[in-house]
Amino acid sequence: MKILAIETSCDETAIAVLEIKKTRAGEEFSILSDQVASQIKIHAPFGGVVPNLAKLEHIKNLPILLKRALKEARLPLGSRASKLDAVAVTYGPGLEPALWTGIEFAKKLARLWRVALIPVNHLEGHIYSALMQKSKFKIQNGGIYPMLTLIVSGGHTELVLTKKRLQYKILGETLDDAAGEAFDKVARMLKLQYPGGPEISKLAKFGNSRAINFPRPMIHSKDLNFSFSGLKTSVLYYLREHKKFSKRNIASSFEEAVVDVLVRKTVKAAEQYKPHTIALGGGVAANDQLREELVRKFPNILLPDKRFTGDNAAMIATAAYYRFTRSKNTKRSKNIKATGNLRLSKG
Protein backbone atom coordinates (compact mmCIF):
# COMPACT_ATOMS: atom_id res chain seq x y z
CA MET A 1 0.00 0.00 0.00
CA LYS A 2 1.23 3.53 -0.80
CA ILE A 3 0.09 6.74 0.92
CA LEU A 4 0.91 10.33 0.00
CA ALA A 5 0.63 12.66 3.00
CA ILE A 6 0.48 16.45 3.29
CA GLU A 7 1.40 18.53 6.36
CA THR A 8 0.76 22.31 6.55
CA SER A 9 -0.21 22.89 10.17
CA CYS A 10 2.24 25.74 10.80
CA ASP A 11 5.26 27.13 8.95
CA GLU A 12 6.66 24.07 7.21
CA THR A 13 5.23 22.66 4.00
CA ALA A 14 5.73 18.90 3.83
CA ILE A 15 4.79 16.06 1.49
CA ALA A 16 5.83 12.43 1.92
CA VAL A 17 5.16 9.11 0.21
CA LEU A 18 5.23 5.93 2.27
CA GLU A 19 4.92 2.31 1.23
CA ILE A 20 3.55 -0.10 3.82
CA LYS A 21 3.76 -3.86 3.67
CA LYS A 22 1.81 -6.01 6.11
CA THR A 23 3.62 -8.99 7.66
CA ARG A 24 2.70 -11.59 10.25
CA ALA A 25 4.54 -9.62 12.92
CA GLY A 26 3.12 -6.20 12.00
CA GLU A 27 3.93 -3.66 9.31
CA GLU A 28 7.05 -2.61 7.44
CA PHE A 29 7.20 1.07 6.46
CA SER A 30 9.44 2.51 3.74
CA ILE A 31 9.73 6.27 3.25
CA LEU A 32 9.92 6.64 -0.53
CA SER A 33 10.09 10.43 -0.34
CA ASP A 34 10.10 12.99 2.47
CA GLN A 35 9.99 16.59 1.26
CA VAL A 36 10.00 19.62 3.58
CA ALA A 37 10.12 23.34 2.71
CA SER A 38 10.99 25.58 5.64
CA GLN A 39 9.65 29.13 6.02
CA ILE A 40 12.12 30.29 8.68
CA LYS A 41 13.58 33.09 6.53
CA ILE A 42 10.08 34.36 5.72
CA HIS A 43 8.95 34.67 9.34
CA ALA A 44 12.28 35.58 10.99
CA PRO A 45 11.84 39.37 10.54
CA PHE A 46 8.57 39.15 12.50
CA GLY A 47 9.97 37.03 15.34
CA GLY A 48 7.22 34.44 14.90
CA VAL A 49 4.89 32.78 12.43
CA VAL A 50 2.49 35.08 10.55
CA PRO A 51 -0.53 32.88 9.59
CA ASN A 52 -1.39 34.59 6.29
CA LEU A 53 2.23 34.57 5.16
CA ALA A 54 2.43 30.88 6.04
CA LYS A 55 -0.69 30.26 3.96
CA LEU A 56 0.78 31.99 0.89
CA GLU A 57 4.03 30.05 1.20
CA HIS A 58 2.14 26.75 1.47
CA ILE A 59 0.19 27.58 -1.69
CA LYS A 60 3.47 28.26 -3.50
CA ASN A 61 5.36 25.26 -2.11
CA LEU A 62 2.80 22.45 -2.39
CA PRO A 63 2.91 21.95 -6.20
CA ILE A 64 6.73 22.08 -6.14
CA LEU A 65 7.03 19.51 -3.36
CA LEU A 66 4.43 17.27 -4.99
CA LYS A 67 6.48 17.01 -8.17
CA ARG A 68 9.63 16.28 -6.19
CA ALA A 69 7.94 13.66 -4.02
CA LEU A 70 6.33 11.78 -6.91
CA LYS A 71 9.56 11.85 -8.90
CA GLU A 72 11.63 10.51 -5.99
CA ALA A 73 9.00 7.85 -5.24
CA ARG A 74 8.96 6.92 -8.95
CA LEU A 75 5.26 7.59 -9.33
CA PRO A 76 3.62 9.22 -12.39
CA LEU A 77 2.83 12.93 -12.17
CA GLY A 78 -0.51 12.96 -13.99
CA SER A 79 -3.99 11.70 -13.25
CA ARG A 80 -2.81 8.13 -13.69
CA ALA A 81 -0.88 8.05 -10.43
CA SER A 82 -3.01 5.03 -9.56
CA LYS A 83 -0.21 3.31 -7.69
CA LEU A 84 -1.22 5.45 -4.72
CA ASP A 85 -3.93 4.02 -2.48
CA ALA A 86 -4.71 7.10 -0.42
CA VAL A 87 -3.97 10.76 0.26
CA ALA A 88 -3.63 11.87 3.89
CA VAL A 89 -3.67 15.40 5.28
CA THR A 90 -3.30 17.13 8.64
CA TYR A 91 -6.55 18.86 9.62
CA GLY A 92 -5.52 20.10 13.08
CA PRO A 93 -4.39 21.32 15.46
CA GLY A 94 -2.52 24.28 14.01
CA LEU A 95 -3.02 27.58 12.21
CA GLU A 96 -6.32 27.31 10.35
CA PRO A 97 -5.30 29.41 7.30
CA ALA A 98 -2.29 27.12 6.91
CA LEU A 99 -4.29 23.94 7.50
CA TRP A 100 -6.86 24.88 4.85
CA THR A 101 -4.21 25.09 2.12
CA GLY A 102 -3.17 21.50 2.75
CA ILE A 103 -6.75 20.27 3.01
CA GLU A 104 -7.87 21.86 -0.27
CA PHE A 105 -4.78 20.58 -2.07
CA ALA A 106 -5.34 17.06 -0.69
CA LYS A 107 -9.00 17.08 -1.74
CA LYS A 108 -8.04 17.95 -5.32
CA LEU A 109 -5.47 15.16 -5.46
CA ALA A 110 -7.87 12.59 -4.00
CA ARG A 111 -10.48 13.51 -6.60
CA LEU A 112 -7.94 13.51 -9.42
CA TRP A 113 -6.53 10.11 -8.51
CA ARG A 114 -9.84 8.67 -7.25
CA VAL A 115 -8.35 7.46 -4.01
CA ALA A 116 -9.29 7.65 -0.34
CA LEU A 117 -8.75 10.87 1.62
CA ILE A 118 -7.65 10.44 5.24
CA PRO A 119 -7.75 13.27 7.81
CA VAL A 120 -5.02 13.00 10.46
CA ASN A 121 -4.54 14.67 13.83
CA HIS A 122 -1.11 16.34 13.88
CA LEU A 123 -0.48 15.15 17.46
CA GLU A 124 -1.19 11.58 16.41
CA GLY A 125 1.61 12.00 13.90
CA HIS A 126 4.02 13.07 16.64
CA ILE A 127 3.12 9.96 18.64
CA TYR A 128 4.05 7.69 15.74
CA SER A 129 7.18 9.72 14.95
CA ALA A 130 8.90 8.08 17.93
CA LEU A 131 8.92 4.83 15.96
CA MET A 132 10.63 6.45 12.98
CA GLN A 133 14.37 6.11 13.50
CA LYS A 134 15.26 5.37 9.87
CA SER A 135 13.82 5.58 6.36
CA LYS A 136 12.67 1.99 6.86
CA PHE A 137 11.06 0.95 10.13
CA LYS A 138 8.79 -1.74 11.56
CA ILE A 139 5.84 -1.55 13.93
CA GLN A 140 4.95 -4.84 15.59
CA ASN A 141 1.44 -6.00 16.36
CA GLY A 142 0.59 -4.85 19.88
CA GLY A 143 4.16 -5.19 21.10
CA ILE A 144 4.59 -1.57 22.18
CA TYR A 145 1.27 -0.93 23.94
CA PRO A 146 0.33 0.59 26.27
CA MET A 147 2.71 3.41 25.26
CA LEU A 148 3.33 6.63 27.20
CA THR A 149 4.38 9.53 24.96
CA LEU A 150 5.68 12.92 26.02
CA ILE A 151 4.76 15.35 23.23
CA VAL A 152 6.73 18.59 23.46
CA SER A 153 6.47 21.28 20.79
CA GLY A 154 5.90 24.98 20.25
CA GLY A 155 2.17 24.57 20.60
CA HIS A 156 1.74 21.53 22.84
CA THR A 157 3.07 19.85 25.94
CA GLU A 158 1.16 16.66 26.72
CA LEU A 159 1.58 13.27 28.31
CA VAL A 160 -0.48 10.80 26.29
CA LEU A 161 -1.17 7.16 27.04
CA THR A 162 -1.85 5.12 23.90
CA LYS A 163 -3.74 2.11 25.22
CA LYS A 164 -3.70 0.45 21.82
CA ARG A 165 -3.61 1.72 18.26
CA LEU A 166 -5.64 4.93 17.91
CA GLN A 167 -6.91 4.81 21.51
CA TYR A 168 -5.57 7.75 23.52
CA LYS A 169 -5.88 9.15 27.01
CA ILE A 170 -4.43 12.58 27.80
CA LEU A 171 -2.85 12.20 31.24
CA GLY A 172 -1.51 15.73 31.53
CA GLU A 173 -1.10 18.91 29.50
CA THR A 174 0.08 22.47 29.85
CA LEU A 175 -2.30 24.87 31.54
CA ASP A 176 -0.77 27.88 29.77
CA ASP A 177 2.38 28.11 27.62
CA ALA A 178 3.76 25.04 25.88
CA ALA A 179 7.40 24.23 26.61
CA GLY A 180 8.47 25.11 23.07
CA GLU A 181 6.57 28.39 23.27
CA ALA A 182 8.41 29.26 26.50
CA PHE A 183 11.74 28.52 24.78
CA ASP A 184 10.83 30.89 21.94
CA LYS A 185 9.67 33.68 24.25
CA VAL A 186 12.78 33.53 26.42
CA ALA A 187 14.89 33.57 23.26
CA ARG A 188 13.17 36.81 22.23
CA MET A 189 13.92 38.27 25.66
CA LEU A 190 17.58 37.46 25.07
CA LYS A 191 17.35 38.86 21.52
CA LEU A 192 18.40 35.59 19.92
CA GLN A 193 17.73 34.63 16.33
CA TYR A 194 14.43 33.06 15.22
CA PRO A 195 13.50 30.27 15.77
CA GLY A 196 14.55 30.77 19.35
CA GLY A 197 14.28 27.28 20.82
CA PRO A 198 17.32 25.81 19.06
CA GLU A 199 19.29 29.00 19.77
CA ILE A 200 18.60 28.67 23.51
CA SER A 201 19.86 25.09 23.41
CA LYS A 202 23.03 26.03 21.53
CA LEU A 203 23.80 28.78 24.03
CA ALA A 204 22.95 26.55 27.01
CA LYS A 205 25.77 24.14 26.19
CA PHE A 206 28.29 26.83 27.17
CA GLY A 207 26.56 28.07 30.32
CA ASN A 208 26.30 27.08 33.97
CA SER A 209 22.93 25.46 34.59
CA ARG A 210 23.26 26.05 38.35
CA ALA A 211 24.04 29.76 38.03
CA ILE A 212 20.41 30.85 38.43
CA ASN A 213 17.78 29.01 40.42
CA PHE A 214 14.74 29.47 38.21
CA PRO A 215 11.45 27.96 39.50
CA ARG A 216 10.13 24.55 38.37
CA PRO A 217 6.36 25.25 38.17
CA MET A 218 4.05 22.40 39.24
CA ILE A 219 6.95 19.96 39.56
CA HIS A 220 5.56 18.72 42.87
CA SER A 221 1.86 18.90 41.99
CA LYS A 222 -0.18 15.73 42.42
CA ASP A 223 -1.47 15.81 38.85
CA LEU A 224 0.45 15.40 35.58
CA ASN A 225 -0.21 18.87 34.17
CA PHE A 226 2.40 21.47 33.25
CA SER A 227 2.79 25.24 33.51
CA PHE A 228 5.59 27.30 31.99
CA SER A 229 4.27 30.89 32.06
CA GLY A 230 5.63 31.46 35.58
CA LEU A 231 9.08 30.26 34.57
CA LYS A 232 9.04 32.57 31.56
CA THR A 233 8.00 35.49 33.78
CA SER A 234 10.79 34.65 36.23
CA VAL A 235 13.34 35.04 33.43
CA LEU A 236 11.80 38.40 32.51
CA TYR A 237 12.08 39.65 36.11
CA TYR A 238 15.68 38.44 36.33
CA LEU A 239 16.60 40.44 33.23
CA ARG A 240 14.91 43.55 34.63
CA GLU A 241 16.72 43.26 37.96
CA HIS A 242 20.20 42.59 36.58
CA LYS A 243 21.88 45.13 34.32
CA LYS A 244 24.74 42.74 33.69
CA PHE A 245 23.97 39.11 32.98
CA SER A 246 25.28 36.08 31.13
CA LYS A 247 23.05 34.95 28.28
CA ARG A 248 24.75 31.56 28.43
CA ASN A 249 23.92 31.07 32.10
CA ILE A 250 20.33 32.23 31.65
CA ALA A 251 19.84 29.87 28.72
CA SER A 252 21.41 26.94 30.55
CA SER A 253 19.53 27.54 33.81
CA PHE A 254 16.23 28.04 31.98
CA GLU A 255 16.68 24.91 29.86
CA GLU A 256 17.48 22.80 32.91
CA ALA A 257 14.36 24.07 34.70
CA VAL A 258 12.15 23.09 31.74
CA VAL A 259 13.80 19.69 31.33
CA ASP A 260 13.54 18.96 35.06
CA VAL A 261 9.77 19.48 34.96
CA LEU A 262 9.27 17.45 31.77
CA VAL A 263 11.31 14.52 33.04
CA ARG A 264 9.83 14.53 36.55
CA LYS A 265 6.26 14.48 35.21
CA THR A 266 7.11 11.68 32.75
CA VAL A 267 8.62 9.60 35.54
CA LYS A 268 5.53 10.18 37.67
CA ALA A 269 3.24 9.13 34.81
CA ALA A 270 5.32 6.01 34.19
CA GLU A 271 5.16 5.03 37.85
CA GLN A 272 1.41 5.56 37.95
CA TYR A 273 0.39 3.88 34.67
CA LYS A 274 3.24 1.37 34.16
CA PRO A 275 3.33 1.50 30.34
CA HIS A 276 5.07 -1.13 28.25
CA THR A 277 6.83 1.58 26.20
CA ILE A 278 7.89 5.19 26.78
CA ALA A 279 8.34 7.56 23.83
CA LEU A 280 9.16 11.17 23.00
CA GLY A 281 7.76 13.29 20.15
CA GLY A 282 7.43 16.87 18.93
CA GLY A 283 9.82 19.62 17.88
CA VAL A 284 11.43 19.95 21.32
CA ALA A 285 12.26 16.22 21.11
CA ALA A 286 15.37 17.38 19.24
CA ASN A 287 16.69 19.00 22.44
CA ASP A 288 19.85 17.14 23.47
CA GLN A 289 19.50 17.69 27.21
CA LEU A 290 15.91 16.46 27.24
CA ARG A 291 16.88 13.35 25.28
CA GLU A 292 19.85 12.64 27.56
CA GLU A 293 17.88 13.04 30.79
CA LEU A 294 15.03 10.85 29.56
CA VAL A 295 17.48 8.14 28.47
CA ARG A 296 19.00 8.22 31.98
CA LYS A 297 15.58 7.53 33.46
CA PHE A 298 14.32 5.23 30.69
CA PRO A 299 17.19 3.45 28.87
CA ASN A 300 14.76 1.84 26.40
CA ILE A 301 12.81 4.99 25.55
CA LEU A 302 11.82 5.42 21.89
CA LEU A 303 13.39 8.58 20.48
CA PRO A 304 12.60 9.76 16.94
CA ASP A 305 15.39 10.49 14.52
CA LYS A 306 16.00 14.24 14.82
CA ARG A 307 14.83 14.81 11.25
CA PHE A 308 11.39 13.52 12.28
CA THR A 309 11.05 15.66 15.42
CA GLY A 310 9.84 18.74 13.57
CA ASP A 311 6.71 18.91 11.44
CA ASN A 312 6.90 16.37 8.63
CA ALA A 313 4.50 14.44 6.42
CA ALA A 314 6.07 11.01 6.94
CA MET A 315 4.63 10.84 10.46
CA ILE A 316 1.24 11.90 9.07
CA ALA A 317 1.34 9.07 6.53
CA THR A 318 2.22 6.57 9.27
CA ALA A 319 -0.74 7.60 11.42
CA ALA A 320 -2.96 7.68 8.32
CA TYR A 321 -2.23 4.04 7.55
CA TYR A 322 -3.84 2.94 10.81
CA ARG A 323 -6.80 5.25 10.24
CA PHE A 324 -7.20 3.79 6.76
CA THR A 325 -7.10 0.16 7.86
CA ARG A 326 -9.31 0.64 10.90
CA SER A 327 -12.44 2.36 9.65
CA LYS A 328 -14.31 2.65 6.37
CA ASN A 329 -15.91 5.83 7.69
CA THR A 330 -12.61 7.72 7.98
CA LYS A 331 -11.05 6.63 4.73
CA ARG A 332 -13.68 8.34 2.55
CA SER A 333 -13.77 11.65 4.39
CA LYS A 334 -14.51 14.38 1.83
CA ASN A 335 -15.90 16.98 4.25
CA ILE A 336 -12.71 17.67 6.17
CA LYS A 337 -12.56 20.97 8.03
CA ALA A 338 -9.51 22.71 9.48
CA THR A 339 -9.68 22.56 13.29
CA GLY A 340 -7.11 24.79 14.95
CA ASN A 341 -7.74 23.54 18.48
CA LEU A 342 -8.20 19.85 17.64
CA ARG A 343 -7.54 17.43 20.50
CA LEU A 344 -6.69 13.75 20.48
CA SER A 345 -9.82 11.61 20.48
CA LYS A 346 -10.21 8.66 22.79
CA GLY A 347 -10.47 6.39 19.74
C-alpha positions in Angstrom: 0.0 0.0 0.0 1.2 3.5 -0.8 0.1 6.7 0.9 0.9 10.3 0.0 0.6 12.7 3.0 0.5 16.4 3.3 1.4 18.5 6.4 0.8 22.3 6.5 -0.2 22.9 10.2 2.2 25.7 10.8 5.3 27.1 9.0 6.7 24.1 7.2 5.2 22.7 4.0 5.7 18.9 3.8 4.8 16.1 1.5 5.8 12.4 1.9 5.2 9.1 0.2 5.2 5.9 2.3 4.9 2.3 1.2 3.6 -0.1 3.8 3.8 -3.9 3.7 1.8 -6.0 6.1 3.6 -9.0 7.7 2.7 -11.6 10.2 4.5 -9.6 12.9 3.1 -6.2 12.0 3.9 -3.7 9.3 7.0 -2.6 7.4 7.2 1.1 6.5 9.4 2.5 3.7 9.7 6.3 3.3 9.9 6.6 -0.5 10.1 10.4 -0.3 10.1 13.0 2.5 10.0 16.6 1.3 10.0 19.6 3.6 10.1 23.3 2.7 11.0 25.6 5.6 9.6 29.1 6.0 12.1 30.3 8.7 13.6 33.1 6.5 10.1 34.4 5.7 8.9 34.7 9.3 12.3 35.6 11.0 11.8 39.4 10.5 8.6 39.1 12.5 10.0 37.0 15.3 7.2 34.4 14.9 4.9 32.8 12.4 2.5 35.1 10.5 -0.5 32.9 9.6 -1.4 34.6 6.3 2.2 34.6 5.2 2.4 30.9 6.0 -0.7 30.3 4.0 0.8 32.0 0.9 4.0 30.1 1.2 2.1 26.8 1.5 0.2 27.6 -1.7 3.5 28.3 -3.5 5.4 25.3 -2.1 2.8 22.5 -2.4 2.9 21.9 -6.2 6.7 22.1 -6.1 7.0 19.5 -3.4 4.4 17.3 -5.0 6.5 17.0 -8.2 9.6 16.3 -6.2 7.9 13.7 -4.0 6.3 11.8 -6.9 9.6 11.8 -8.9 11.6 10.5 -6.0 9.0 7.8 -5.2 9.0 6.9 -9.0 5.3 7.6 -9.3 3.6 9.2 -12.4 2.8 12.9 -12.2 -0.5 13.0 -14.0 -4.0 11.7 -13.2 -2.8 8.1 -13.7 -0.9 8.1 -10.4 -3.0 5.0 -9.6 -0.2 3.3 -7.7 -1.2 5.4 -4.7 -3.9 4.0 -2.5 -4.7 7.1 -0.4 -4.0 10.8 0.3 -3.6 11.9 3.9 -3.7 15.4 5.3 -3.3 17.1 8.6 -6.5 18.9 9.6 -5.5 20.1 13.1 -4.4 21.3 15.5 -2.5 24.3 14.0 -3.0 27.6 12.2 -6.3 27.3 10.4 -5.3 29.4 7.3 -2.3 27.1 6.9 -4.3 23.9 7.5 -6.9 24.9 4.9 -4.2 25.1 2.1 -3.2 21.5 2.8 -6.7 20.3 3.0 -7.9 21.9 -0.3 -4.8 20.6 -2.1 -5.3 17.1 -0.7 -9.0 17.1 -1.7 -8.0 17.9 -5.3 -5.5 15.2 -5.5 -7.9 12.6 -4.0 -10.5 13.5 -6.6 -7.9 13.5 -9.4 -6.5 10.1 -8.5 -9.8 8.7 -7.3 -8.3 7.5 -4.0 -9.3 7.7 -0.3 -8.7 10.9 1.6 -7.7 10.4 5.2 -7.8 13.3 7.8 -5.0 13.0 10.5 -4.5 14.7 13.8 -1.1 16.3 13.9 -0.5 15.2 17.5 -1.2 11.6 16.4 1.6 12.0 13.9 4.0 13.1 16.6 3.1 10.0 18.6 4.1 7.7 15.7 7.2 9.7 14.9 8.9 8.1 17.9 8.9 4.8 16.0 10.6 6.5 13.0 14.4 6.1 13.5 15.3 5.4 9.9 13.8 5.6 6.4 12.7 2.0 6.9 11.1 0.9 10.1 8.8 -1.7 11.6 5.8 -1.6 13.9 5.0 -4.8 15.6 1.4 -6.0 16.4 0.6 -4.9 19.9 4.2 -5.2 21.1 4.6 -1.6 22.2 1.3 -0.9 23.9 0.3 0.6 26.3 2.7 3.4 25.3 3.3 6.6 27.2 4.4 9.5 25.0 5.7 12.9 26.0 4.8 15.3 23.2 6.7 18.6 23.5 6.5 21.3 20.8 5.9 25.0 20.3 2.2 24.6 20.6 1.7 21.5 22.8 3.1 19.8 25.9 1.2 16.7 26.7 1.6 13.3 28.3 -0.5 10.8 26.3 -1.2 7.2 27.0 -1.8 5.1 23.9 -3.7 2.1 25.2 -3.7 0.5 21.8 -3.6 1.7 18.3 -5.6 4.9 17.9 -6.9 4.8 21.5 -5.6 7.7 23.5 -5.9 9.1 27.0 -4.4 12.6 27.8 -2.8 12.2 31.2 -1.5 15.7 31.5 -1.1 18.9 29.5 0.1 22.5 29.8 -2.3 24.9 31.5 -0.8 27.9 29.8 2.4 28.1 27.6 3.8 25.0 25.9 7.4 24.2 26.6 8.5 25.1 23.1 6.6 28.4 23.3 8.4 29.3 26.5 11.7 28.5 24.8 10.8 30.9 21.9 9.7 33.7 24.2 12.8 33.5 26.4 14.9 33.6 23.3 13.2 36.8 22.2 13.9 38.3 25.7 17.6 37.5 25.1 17.4 38.9 21.5 18.4 35.6 19.9 17.7 34.6 16.3 14.4 33.1 15.2 13.5 30.3 15.8 14.6 30.8 19.3 14.3 27.3 20.8 17.3 25.8 19.1 19.3 29.0 19.8 18.6 28.7 23.5 19.9 25.1 23.4 23.0 26.0 21.5 23.8 28.8 24.0 22.9 26.6 27.0 25.8 24.1 26.2 28.3 26.8 27.2 26.6 28.1 30.3 26.3 27.1 34.0 22.9 25.5 34.6 23.3 26.0 38.3 24.0 29.8 38.0 20.4 30.9 38.4 17.8 29.0 40.4 14.7 29.5 38.2 11.4 28.0 39.5 10.1 24.6 38.4 6.4 25.3 38.2 4.1 22.4 39.2 7.0 20.0 39.6 5.6 18.7 42.9 1.9 18.9 42.0 -0.2 15.7 42.4 -1.5 15.8 38.8 0.5 15.4 35.6 -0.2 18.9 34.2 2.4 21.5 33.3 2.8 25.2 33.5 5.6 27.3 32.0 4.3 30.9 32.1 5.6 31.5 35.6 9.1 30.3 34.6 9.0 32.6 31.6 8.0 35.5 33.8 10.8 34.7 36.2 13.3 35.0 33.4 11.8 38.4 32.5 12.1 39.7 36.1 15.7 38.4 36.3 16.6 40.4 33.2 14.9 43.6 34.6 16.7 43.3 38.0 20.2 42.6 36.6 21.9 45.1 34.3 24.7 42.7 33.7 24.0 39.1 33.0 25.3 36.1 31.1 23.0 34.9 28.3 24.7 31.6 28.4 23.9 31.1 32.1 20.3 32.2 31.7 19.8 29.9 28.7 21.4 26.9 30.6 19.5 27.5 33.8 16.2 28.0 32.0 16.7 24.9 29.9 17.5 22.8 32.9 14.4 24.1 34.7 12.2 23.1 31.7 13.8 19.7 31.3 13.5 19.0 35.1 9.8 19.5 35.0 9.3 17.4 31.8 11.3 14.5 33.0 9.8 14.5 36.5 6.3 14.5 35.2 7.1 11.7 32.8 8.6 9.6 35.5 5.5 10.2 37.7 3.2 9.1 34.8 5.3 6.0 34.2 5.2 5.0 37.8 1.4 5.6 37.9 0.4 3.9 34.7 3.2 1.4 34.2 3.3 1.5 30.3 5.1 -1.1 28.2 6.8 1.6 26.2 7.9 5.2 26.8 8.3 7.6 23.8 9.2 11.2 23.0 7.8 13.3 20.2 7.4 16.9 18.9 9.8 19.6 17.9 11.4 20.0 21.3 12.3 16.2 21.1 15.4 17.4 19.2 16.7 19.0 22.4 19.8 17.1 23.5 19.5 17.7 27.2 15.9 16.5 27.2 16.9 13.4 25.3 19.8 12.6 27.6 17.9 13.0 30.8 15.0 10.9 29.6 17.5 8.1 28.5 19.0 8.2 32.0 15.6 7.5 33.5 14.3 5.2 30.7 17.2 3.4 28.9 14.8 1.8 26.4 12.8 5.0 25.5 11.8 5.4 21.9 13.4 8.6 20.5 12.6 9.8 16.9 15.4 10.5 14.5 16.0 14.2 14.8 14.8 14.8 11.2 11.4 13.5 12.3 11.1 15.7 15.4 9.8 18.7 13.6 6.7 18.9 11.4 6.9 16.4 8.6 4.5 14.4 6.4 6.1 11.0 6.9 4.6 10.8 10.5 1.2 11.9 9.1 1.3 9.1 6.5 2.2 6.6 9.3 -0.7 7.6 11.4 -3.0 7.7 8.3 -2.2 4.0 7.6 -3.8 2.9 10.8 -6.8 5.2 10.2 -7.2 3.8 6.8 -7.1 0.2 7.9 -9.3 0.6 10.9 -12.4 2.4 9.6 -14.3 2.7 6.4 -15.9 5.8 7.7 -12.6 7.7 8.0 -11.0 6.6 4.7 -13.7 8.3 2.6 -13.8 11.7 4.4 -14.5 14.4 1.8 -15.9 17.0 4.2 -12.7 17.7 6.2 -12.6 21.0 8.0 -9.5 22.7 9.5 -9.7 22.6 13.3 -7.1 24.8 14.9 -7.7 23.5 18.5 -8.2 19.9 17.6 -7.5 17.4 20.5 -6.7 13.7 20.5 -9.8 11.6 20.5 -10.2 8.7 22.8 -10.5 6.4 19.7 
